Amino acid sequence: MVRTANRLERSNVMRKAEISRTTGETAIDVSIDIDGTGNSDISSGIGFLDHMLDLLARHSLMDIRVAARGDLHVDFHHTAEDVGIALGQALKQALGDKRGITRYASIDMAMDEALTRVAIDVSGRPFLVFKVDFSRDKVGEMDTELFQEWFQAFAINAGITLHVQNLYGQNNHHIAESAFKGLARALRTALAIDPRAEMQIPSSKGLL
């Protein structure tokens, strides 16, 4: 009877959030539904970033909406970073106390000739290790150095420990895509509710 009651209580939890962030450089509205179906509505003004965030939604099964306006006439840095910040904040808010989550995940993501490893701990302790090298300055119109900026902003504001390492690859598009798809699949596993511990916080401390 207790397990039935717990399941009913868990099913009523809506893991959704909306964030609006406005600075002198950007104006960003985002929303996340962790328990979505992978729908996305992405408009950042940076075509390649939009493509990556669409993949993030599709392969994590989160519903993600991003509407961003930024000072793209300067460069793409502020917009890419602030989108990462806002999405991270939305994910953290949507997770609440993280009760019932699987917490850990690791995946090797293949994208043609590229292979990237992504490991995650939804720990409340933000940290990024990003070992990804690019041989070109840009993919599409996006500076490749901005990928680390986006991952850093996302991990720190989501409160997650995130390791991203490209093991090998030649095509810069494939390398970037494998990193975002790897993040998506790792999040899909780590944020899933563990049916054997769905009302527990997965930490010996009792707090994440």
C-alpha positions as CSV (number, residue, x, y, z in Angstrom):
1,M,0.0,0.0,0.0
2,V,2.8,2.4,0.8
3,R,4.5,1.7,-2.6
4,T,1.2,2.5,-4.4
5,A,0.7,5.7,-2.5
6,N,4.3,6.7,-3.3
7,R,3.8,6.1,-7.0
8,L,0.7,8.2,-7.0
9,E,2.6,11.0,-5.2
10,R,5.5,10.8,-7.6
11,S,3.3,10.8,-10.7
12,N,1.9,14.2,-9.6
13,V,5.3,15.9,-9.7
14,M,5.5,18.2,-12.7
15,R,9.2,18.6,-13.7
16,K,8.8,21.8,-15.7
17,A,10.3,25.3,-15.5
18,E,10.4,28.6,-17.3
19,I,13.2,31.1,-17.1
20,S,13.5,34.7,-18.4
21,R,16.9,36.3,-18.5
22,T,17.5,39.8,-19.7
23,T,20.8,41.6,-19.6
24,G,22.4,44.5,-21.6
25,E,23.5,42.0,-24.1
26,T,20.7,39.4,-24.4
27,A,17.1,38.7,-23.8
28,I,16.3,35.0,-23.4
29,D,13.1,33.1,-22.6
30,V,13.4,29.3,-22.1
31,S,11.2,26.5,-20.9
32,I,12.0,22.8,-20.1
33,D,9.7,19.9,-19.5
34,I,11.9,17.0,-18.4
35,D,9.2,14.4,-18.9
36,G,8.3,15.6,-22.4
37,T,8.5,13.8,-25.8
38,G,11.5,15.6,-27.3
39,N,9.7,18.5,-28.9
40,S,11.7,21.7,-29.5
41,D,11.1,25.3,-30.5
42,I,14.5,26.9,-30.8
43,S,15.4,30.3,-32.0
44,S,18.7,31.8,-30.8
45,G,19.8,33.5,-34.0
46,I,22.8,31.1,-34.3
47,G,21.9,28.4,-36.8
48,F,24.3,25.7,-35.7
49,L,23.4,26.2,-32.0
50,D,19.7,25.9,-32.9
51,H,20.6,22.6,-34.6
52,M,22.5,21.3,-31.5
53,L,19.7,22.3,-29.1
54,D,17.1,20.6,-31.3
55,L,19.2,17.4,-31.0
56,L,19.5,17.9,-27.3
57,A,15.7,18.0,-26.9
58,R,15.1,15.1,-29.4
59,H,17.5,12.7,-27.8
60,S,16.9,13.6,-24.2
61,L,13.1,13.5,-24.7
62,M,12.9,16.8,-22.9
63,D,10.6,19.4,-24.4
64,I,12.8,22.6,-24.8
65,R,11.8,26.1,-26.0
66,V,14.4,28.8,-26.5
67,A,13.7,32.3,-27.7
68,A,16.8,34.4,-27.6
69,R,17.7,37.9,-28.9
70,G,21.3,38.9,-28.5
71,D,24.0,41.3,-29.7
72,L,25.0,39.1,-32.7
73,H,26.4,42.1,-34.5
74,V,29.2,42.0,-31.9
75,D,29.7,38.2,-32.0
76,F,28.0,35.0,-30.9
77,H,29.6,34.7,-27.5
78,H,27.1,36.5,-25.3
79,T,24.1,34.7,-26.8
80,A,25.6,31.2,-26.8
81,E,26.8,31.6,-23.1
82,D,23.5,33.1,-21.9
83,V,21.4,30.5,-23.6
84,G,23.5,27.9,-21.7
85,I,23.0,29.8,-18.4
86,A,19.2,30.1,-18.9
87,L,18.8,26.4,-19.9
88,G,20.9,25.3,-16.9
89,Q,18.9,27.4,-14.6
90,A,15.6,26.0,-16.0
91,L,16.8,22.4,-15.6
92,K,17.9,23.0,-12.0
93,Q,14.5,24.6,-11.2
94,A,12.6,21.8,-12.9
95,L,14.5,19.1,-11.0
96,G,13.5,20.5,-7.6
97,D,15.0,18.3,-4.8
98,K,16.0,15.7,-7.4
99,R,14.0,13.0,-5.5
100,G,13.9,9.7,-7.3
101,I,16.3,10.5,-10.1
102,T,18.9,7.9,-11.3
103,R,21.5,10.6,-10.9
104,Y,24.5,9.1,-12.8
105,A,25.0,8.2,-16.4
106,S,27.8,7.7,-18.9
107,I,27.6,7.1,-22.6
108,D,30.0,6.7,-25.6
109,M,28.3,8.5,-28.5
110,A,29.3,7.6,-32.0
111,M,28.7,10.0,-34.9
112,D,30.2,8.5,-38.0
113,E,34.0,8.6,-37.5
114,A,33.8,10.6,-34.2
115,L,33.4,9.1,-30.8
116,T,32.7,11.2,-27.7
117,R,32.3,10.2,-24.1
118,V,29.9,12.0,-21.8
119,A,29.6,11.3,-18.1
120,I,27.3,13.1,-15.7
121,D,26.5,13.3,-12.0
122,V,23.4,15.3,-11.2
123,S,25.0,16.1,-7.9
124,G,24.3,19.8,-7.1
125,R,28.1,20.3,-7.4
126,P,28.8,22.1,-10.6
127,F,31.9,21.2,-12.5
128,L,32.9,20.8,-16.1
129,V,35.8,18.8,-17.7
130,F,35.8,19.5,-21.4
131,K,38.4,17.7,-23.5
132,V,37.3,18.4,-27.0
133,D,39.6,19.8,-29.7
134,F,38.5,21.2,-33.0
135,S,40.7,21.6,-36.1
136,R,38.7,24.6,-37.5
137,D,37.7,27.9,-36.0
138,K,34.1,27.7,-37.0
139,V,31.3,25.2,-37.7
140,G,28.8,26.9,-39.9
141,E,29.0,30.5,-38.5
142,M,29.6,29.4,-34.9
143,D,33.0,29.7,-33.3
144,T,34.1,26.3,-32.1
145,E,35.5,27.9,-28.9
146,L,32.0,28.7,-28.0
147,F,31.0,25.0,-27.5
148,Q,33.0,24.9,-24.3
149,E,31.5,28.2,-23.2
150,W,28.0,26.8,-23.7
151,F,28.7,23.5,-21.8
152,Q,30.4,25.5,-19.0
153,A,27.4,27.8,-18.6
154,F,24.9,24.9,-18.8
155,A,26.8,22.7,-16.3
156,I,27.5,25.4,-13.7
157,N,23.9,26.7,-13.7
158,A,22.3,23.3,-13.8
159,G,24.4,22.3,-10.8
160,I,25.8,19.1,-12.5
161,T,29.2,17.5,-12.7
162,L,29.8,17.0,-16.5
163,H,32.7,15.4,-18.3
164,V,32.9,15.6,-22.1
165,Q,35.8,14.0,-23.9
166,N,36.2,13.5,-27.6
167,L,38.1,10.2,-28.0
168,Y,38.7,10.6,-31.7
169,G,37.2,12.2,-34.9
170,Q,38.0,14.3,-37.9
171,N,34.9,16.1,-38.9
172,N,34.2,19.1,-36.7
173,H,30.5,19.0,-37.2
174,H,30.4,15.3,-36.2
175,I,32.6,16.0,-33.1
176,A,30.3,18.8,-31.9
177,E,27.1,16.8,-32.6
178,S,28.4,13.8,-30.8
179,A,29.0,15.9,-27.7
180,F,25.5,17.4,-27.7
181,K,23.9,14.0,-28.5
182,G,26.0,12.4,-25.8
183,L,24.8,15.0,-23.3
184,A,21.2,14.4,-24.3
185,R,21.4,10.6,-23.8
186,A,23.3,11.0,-20.5
187,L,20.6,13.4,-19.2
188,R,17.8,11.1,-20.4
189,T,19.3,8.3,-18.2
190,A,20.4,10.4,-15.3
191,L,17.1,12.3,-14.9
192,A,14.9,9.2,-15.3
193,I,13.0,8.2,-12.2
194,D,14.4,5.0,-10.6
195,P,11.3,2.9,-10.0
196,R,13.0,1.2,-7.0
197,A,13.8,4.4,-5.3
198,E,11.3,6.9,-6.7
199,M,10.7,8.7,-3.4
200,Q,14.3,8.8,-2.3
201,I,17.0,11.4,-2.8
202,P,19.9,9.5,-4.3
203,S,22.6,10.6,-1.8
204,S,23.8,9.3,1.6
205,K,23.6,13.0,2.7
206,G,19.8,13.0,2.1
207,L,20.3,16.2,0.0
208,L,21.6,17.0,-3.5
